[in-house]
Amino acid sequence: MMLERGMVAGGATGRNVGFLVSGLGEHYARSIEFWGREPAAAITRLHLKNHSLLAGIVAQHGIDCDYARDGGLVIAADEEEEDLLRRSHPLLLEDGFRCEFVEASQINKTLRALGFGGGLFNPSDGHVDPVGLIRGMAAVAQSGGVKFFEHTPVSQFRKAGVSWVAETEHGSVTTDLLFLASNAWTPKLLPEMELAPVRGQCMAIGPLGEPPITVPCYTNYGSEYWRGAGRYAILGGMRRAGNNEEVGYEDGVTEAVQSALDSFCRDHFPYLRSAPVTHRWSGIMSYTGDGLPLVGAVPHKGGMYLAAGYTGHGFGYAFLAAHWLVSLALDGSNEIPDLCRIDRTMRYSPSLKEI
């Protein structure tokens, strides 16, 4: 049984731009400085393994979600970031990850853009229609007997013997195993979890005369990101323009961030300047201090399991996190790496200091 706060794919999971990228917004050279060489490599391997799980599910069940694995671009916003990407390139190759450094002239030509520096092309990256993926997976689950109850937020939990009782305005549900996939809303139910709700804002432009490049692109340490979807360009980011207003549960677009996205388009993409903006939207994500998710059995709450805190990379971890939780709950197999354990000592990444 699934209790859904809103509707399936109605939150940030369905409102993102569908990136499947190998690595965090933090670049590899700086990730090594923060985590160390092997942990940095392990994080990238987690993304690749998660991507493979997702691709397998899509293929096995024939889910119509525009899935493609045609690479992705990590692009420098300035000389400092380009230097960091140049230093990351040989380190990635040494650790067995395929990538190619692309000079600024080629990137700007390929993207029909202005003002970007050089960057890395990662052939293992891809993209997906998030709504199609999530609703397709829900349909598969329903065909297997899982019942979905939309618009049924859980207000609280209570223990009843060895079972858990989830209270909703429509009634209560009793279960021996309780899995929380509540991400940003987790602190509402478990205040002890170190998670921050953070809003992301996006926009869509089109239809365009010539389709934009479809591969995921992100720049400025992942702060701005975009890809083409048919004859539309979808873009997101510019959270810094909203200052502290982007932290919290207020779900809606703002003039400050959307105006900054408009300026980003005008400055970098001349061919988008005359195209209309068709949609503007937002979604609430969940951030941890180190950028990695919290996964595992909730301490001192036997039978309760949590996967949350994806820090804007839900499609980069969630499939693997689900596998870990099911293995832990059903057969006691703990495959959760120390980096993602729910009871780890939280470190605070300098790249996330503004959150």
C-alpha positions as semicolon CSV with decimal commas, in nm:
position;residue;x (nm);y (nm);z (nm)
1;M;0,000;0,000;0,000
2;M;0,125;0,347;-0,092
3;L;0,007;0,658;0,091
4;E;0,082;0,959;-0,131
5;R;0,075;1,313;0,006
6;G;-0,036;1,459;-0,327
7;M;-0,060;1,269;-0,653
8;V;0,189;1,031;-0,810
9;A;0,472;1,234;-0,973
10;G;0,304;1,555;-0,855
11;G;0,593;1,680;-0,643
12;A;0,959;1,754;-0,714
13;T;1,013;1,398;-0,842
14;G;0,789;1,472;-1,138
15;R;0,890;1,837;-1,176
16;N;1,264;1,799;-1,227
17;V;1,434;1,804;-1,567
18;G;1,506;1,431;-1,572
19;F;1,885;1,426;-1,544
20;L;2,069;1,096;-1,500
21;V;2,423;1,212;-1,426
22;S;2,730;1,036;-1,286
23;G;2,852;1,245;-0,997
24;L;2,748;1,534;-0,778
25;G;2,735;1,901;-0,872
26;E;3,074;1,912;-0,702
27;H;3,352;1,844;-0,953
28;Y;3,573;1,540;-0,915
29;A;3,895;1,716;-0,818
30;R;3,722;1,906;-0,540
31;S;3,520;1,602;-0,438
32;I;3,851;1,422;-0,384
33;E;3,970;1,710;-0,166
34;F;3,658;1,680;0,052
35;W;3,603;1,303;0,062
36;G;3,936;1,149;-0,037
37;R;4,019;0,958;-0,355
38;E;3,838;0,629;-0,296
39;P;3,516;0,776;-0,147
40;A;3,495;1,021;-0,437
41;A;3,524;0,733;-0,682
42;A;3,271;0,531;-0,481
43;I;3,014;0,811;-0,509
44;T;3,050;0,817;-0,887
45;R;3,018;0,438;-0,902
46;L;2,695;0,461;-0,700
47;H;2,547;0,692;-0,962
48;L;2,646;0,456;-1,242
49;K;2,501;0,154;-1,062
50;N;2,180;0,342;-0,988
51;H;2,152;0,440;-1,356
52;S;2,187;0,076;-1,457
53;L;1,908;-0,023;-1,217
54;L;1,681;0,244;-1,361
55;A;1,759;0,142;-1,719
56;G;1,687;-0,222;-1,634
57;I;1,346;-0,137;-1,489
58;V;1,255;0,072;-1,794
59;A;1,357;-0,208;-2,031
60;Q;1,202;-0,492;-1,832
61;H;0,861;-0,327;-1,806
62;G;0,861;-0,134;-2,132
63;I;0,799;0,198;-1,958
64;D;0,736;0,482;-2,203
65;C;0,945;0,764;-2,057
66;D;1,176;0,891;-2,336
67;Y;1,476;0,730;-2,166
68;A;1,808;0,789;-2,343
69;R;2,170;0,742;-2,249
70;D;2,346;0,974;-2,489
71;G;2,584;1,152;-2,252
72;G;2,593;1,478;-2,064
73;L;2,799;1,798;-2,042
74;V;2,947;1,958;-1,732
75;I;3,035;2,312;-1,840
76;A;3,252;2,580;-1,682
77;A;3,090;2,911;-1,599
78;D;3,427;3,087;-1,557
79;E;3,803;3,029;-1,573
80;E;3,822;2,897;-1,217
81;E;3,562;2,630;-1,285
82;E;3,727;2,540;-1,617
83;D;4,059;2,487;-1,440
84;L;3,885;2,259;-1,190
85;L;3,726;2,057;-1,471
86;R;4,062;2,028;-1,649
87;R;4,215;1,892;-1,329
88;S;3,920;1,655;-1,282
89;H;3,958;1,505;-1,630
90;P;4,277;1,296;-1,580
91;L;4,167;1,197;-1,229
92;L;3,842;1,054;-1,363
93;L;4,028;0,864;-1,635
94;E;4,275;0,724;-1,384
95;D;3,987;0,595;-1,172
96;G;3,825;0,420;-1,465
97;F;3,551;0,666;-1,561
98;R;3,500;0,754;-1,926
99;C;3,497;1,125;-2,008
100;E;3,633;1,372;-2,258
101;F;3,742;1,733;-2,212
102;V;3,574;1,964;-2,462
103;E;3,714;2,310;-2,534
104;A;3,500;2,621;-2,491
105;S;3,478;2,696;-2,863
106;Q;3,331;2,353;-2,937
107;I;3,087;2,366;-2,647
108;N;2,951;2,705;-2,750
109;K;2,923;2,594;-3,113
110;T;2,743;2,272;-3,024
111;L;2,500;2,445;-2,789
112;R;2,455;2,753;-3,011
113;A;2,559;2,944;-2,701
114;L;2,774;3,234;-2,584
115;G;3,007;3,277;-2,291
116;F;3,062;2,925;-2,160
117;G;3,402;2,781;-2,083
118;G;3,530;2,433;-2,153
119;G;3,392;2,126;-1,986
120;L;3,359;1,751;-1,963
121;F;3,147;1,520;-2,176
122;N;3,037;1,214;-1,977
123;P;2,909;0,941;-2,217
124;S;2,748;0,745;-1,932
125;D;2,495;1,020;-1,852
126;G;2,140;1,031;-1,979
127;H;1,793;1,171;-1,932
128;V;1,434;1,066;-1,886
129;D;1,081;1,210;-1,877
130;P;1,030;1,204;-1,499
131;V;0,650;1,197;-1,504
132;G;0,645;0,915;-1,758
133;L;0,895;0,715;-1,554
134;I;0,725;0,753;-1,216
135;R;0,372;0,697;-1,343
136;G;0,491;0,403;-1,549
137;M;0,648;0,247;-1,241
138;A;0,331;0,313;-1,043
139;A;0,130;0,131;-1,310
140;V;0,364;-0,168;-1,285
141;A;0,324;-0,172;-0,904
142;Q;-0,055;-0,148;-0,933
143;S;-0,062;-0,438;-1,178
144;G;0,116;-0,639;-0,909
145;G;-0,148;-0,559;-0,650
146;V;-0,012;-0,247;-0,480
147;K;-0,289;-0,002;-0,386
148;F;-0,222;0,371;-0,417
149;F;-0,403;0,630;-0,208
150;E;-0,337;0,977;-0,345
151;H;-0,404;1,301;-0,157
152;T;-0,358;1,110;0,167
153;P;-0,085;1,279;0,371
154;V;0,032;1,103;0,687
155;S;0,004;1,327;0,992
156;Q;0,182;1,107;1,244
157;F;0,294;0,757;1,336
158;R;0,243;0,557;1,650
159;K;0,363;0,218;1,764
160;A;0,108;-0,059;1,828
161;G;0,292;-0,362;1,959
162;V;0,535;-0,471;1,687
163;S;0,343;-0,278;1,420
164;W;0,324;0,084;1,308
165;V;0,005;0,282;1,267
166;A;0,009;0,565;1,013
167;E;-0,258;0,826;1,081
168;T;-0,425;1,017;0,796
169;E;-0,734;1,237;0,775
170;H;-0,908;0,952;0,595
171;G;-0,826;0,689;0,855
172;S;-0,531;0,484;0,979
173;V;-0,318;0,208;0,829
174;T;-0,139;-0,062;1,030
175;T;0,176;-0,227;0,899
176;D;0,470;-0,427;1,029
177;L;0,715;-0,262;0,787
178;L;0,699;0,112;0,721
179;F;0,905;0,269;0,441
180;L;0,935;0,648;0,429
181;A;1,004;0,795;0,085
182;S;0,905;1,138;0,210
183;N;1,224;1,327;0,113
184;A;1,170;1,700;0,185
185;W;0,872;1,629;0,408
186;T;1,063;1,388;0,632
187;P;1,136;1,645;0,909
188;K;0,760;1,696;0,946
189;L;0,741;1,332;1,060
190;L;1,093;1,278;1,195
191;P;1,225;1,613;1,327
192;E;1,551;1,449;1,433
193;M;1,659;1,397;1,073
194;E;1,918;1,651;0,949
195;L;1,738;1,754;0,631
196;A;1,666;2,096;0,480
197;P;1,374;2,158;0,241
198;V;1,501;2,355;-0,058
199;R;1,300;2,488;-0,352
200;G;1,413;2,447;-0,711
201;Q;1,261;2,653;-0,994
202;C;1,242;2,575;-1,365
203;M;1,102;2,707;-1,691
204;A;1,022;2,580;-2,043
205;I;1,075;2,774;-2,367
206;G;0,937;2,693;-2,710
207;P;0,832;2,564;-2,948
208;L;1,162;2,627;-3,124
209;G;1,237;2,618;-3,495
210;E;1,532;2,386;-3,439
211;P;1,534;2,141;-3,146
212;P;1,802;2,215;-2,883
213;I;2,056;1,955;-2,780
214;T;1,890;1,688;-2,566
215;V;2,183;1,585;-2,346
216;P;2,184;1,709;-1,986
217;C;2,396;2,021;-1,942
218;Y;2,488;2,189;-1,619
219;T;2,719;2,471;-1,524
220;N;2,832;2,677;-1,225
221;Y;2,879;2,364;-1,010
222;G;2,534;2,238;-1,103
223;S;2,359;2,560;-1,007
224;E;2,217;2,608;-1,359
225;Y;2,106;2,321;-1,580
226;W;1,914;2,257;-1,900
227;R;1,836;2,018;-2,184
228;G;1,616;1,995;-2,489
229;A;1,287;1,805;-2,487
230;G;1,146;1,783;-2,837
231;R;1,121;2,139;-2,966
232;Y;1,138;2,287;-2,616
233;A;1,424;2,389;-2,391
234;I;1,380;2,325;-2,020
235;L;1,602;2,506;-1,773
236;G;1,639;2,539;-1,399
237;G;1,849;2,688;-1,122
238;M;1,944;3,043;-1,019
239;R;1,856;2,963;-0,657
240;R;2,109;3,217;-0,531
241;A;1,894;3,496;-0,677
242;G;1,626;3,407;-0,422
243;N;1,858;3,426;-0,121
244;N;1,711;3,261;0,189
245;E;1,362;3,249;0,039
246;E;1,449;2,926;-0,142
247;V;1,484;2,729;0,182
248;G;1,153;2,609;0,325
249;Y;0,823;2,455;0,224
250;E;0,675;2,741;0,018
251;D;0,613;2,584;-0,322
252;G;0,581;2,838;-0,602
253;V;0,782;3,042;-0,849
254;T;0,924;3,382;-0,759
255;E;1,001;3,694;-0,960
256;A;1,363;3,703;-0,844
257;V;1,459;3,352;-0,954
258;Q;1,252;3,346;-1,272
259;S;1,392;3,682;-1,381
260;A;1,742;3,546;-1,322
261;L;1,659;3,243;-1,539
262;D;1,531;3,479;-1,810
263;S;1,859;3,672;-1,796
264;F;2,060;3,349;-1,810
265;C;1,879;3,254;-2,130
266;R;1,926;3,594;-2,292
267;D;2,294;3,610;-2,201
268;H;2,389;3,264;-2,320
269;F;2,138;3,154;-2,587
270;P;2,061;3,411;-2,859
271;Y;1,825;3,170;-3,038
272;L;1,600;3,159;-2,729
273;R;1,557;3,535;-2,695
274;S;1,247;3,560;-2,912
275;A;1,088;3,229;-2,806
276;P;0,804;3,237;-2,553
277;V;0,823;3,094;-2,203
278;T;0,539;2,840;-2,188
279;H;0,570;2,711;-1,833
280;R;0,729;2,810;-1,502
281;W;0,726;2,575;-1,204
282;S;0,894;2,474;-0,880
283;G;0,944;2,174;-0,653
284;I;1,066;2,116;-0,299
285;M;1,378;1,902;-0,264
286;S;1,563;1,775;0,044
287;Y;1,927;1,858;0,118
288;T;2,179;1,702;0,354
289;G;2,495;1,870;0,477
290;D;2,728;1,654;0,268
291;G;2,506;1,610;-0,037
292;L;2,452;1,234;0,010
293;P;2,121;1,067;0,103
294;L;2,019;0,921;0,437
295;V;1,930;0,554;0,391
296;G;1,857;0,280;0,641
297;A;1,656;0,163;0,940
298;V;1,546;0,461;1,148
299;P;1,732;0,439;1,483
300;H;1,520;0,333;1,782
301;K;1,213;0,281;1,560
302;G;1,208;-0,089;1,477
303;G;1,034;-0,168;1,150
304;M;1,068;0,187;1,010
305;Y;1,296;0,252;0,713
306;L;1,395;0,578;0,544
307;A;1,546;0,694;0,216
308;A;1,562;1,073;0,185
309;G;1,789;1,373;0,140
310;Y;1,891;1,331;-0,224
311;T;2,011;1,693;-0,252
312;G;1,879;1,746;-0,602
313;H;2,002;1,407;-0,728
314;G;1,700;1,188;-0,660
315;F;1,725;1,006;-0,992
316;G;2,092;0,951;-0,915
317;Y;2,032;0,756;-0,593
318;A;1,668;0,660;-0,535
319;F;1,660;0,331;-0,726
320;L;1,970;0,206;-0,547
321;A;1,836;0,331;-0,213
322;A;1,513;0,137;-0,265
323;H;1,712;-0,178;-0,341
324;W;1,916;-0,131;-0,023
325;L;1,608;-0,085;0,195
326;V;1,421;-0,385;0,057
327;S;1,728;-0,606;0,103
328;L;1,774;-0,481;0,458
329;A;1,411;-0,517;0,561
330;L;1,329;-0,849;0,396
331;D;1,645;-1,056;0,433
332;G;1,866;-0,856;0,670
333;S;2,129;-0,791;0,402
334;N;2,289;-0,452;0,470
335;E;2,441;-0,325;0,145
336;I;2,420;0,044;0,241
337;P;2,765;0,205;0,212
338;D;2,895;0,402;0,507
339;L;2,874;0,720;0,294
340;C;2,493;0,695;0,288
341;R;2,414;0,543;0,627
342;I;2,135;0,711;0,814
343;D;2,336;0,714;1,138
344;R;2,661;0,855;0,996
345;T;2,826;1,162;1,143
346;M;2,726;1,441;0,908
347;R;2,999;1,641;0,738
348;Y;2,927;1,976;0,577
349;S;3,042;2,032;0,222
350;P;3,177;2,378;0,136
351;S;2,986;2,364;-0,193
352;L;2,658;2,345;0,000
353;K;2,739;2,616;0,252
354;E;2,484;2,858;0,107
355;I;2,196;2,619;0,178
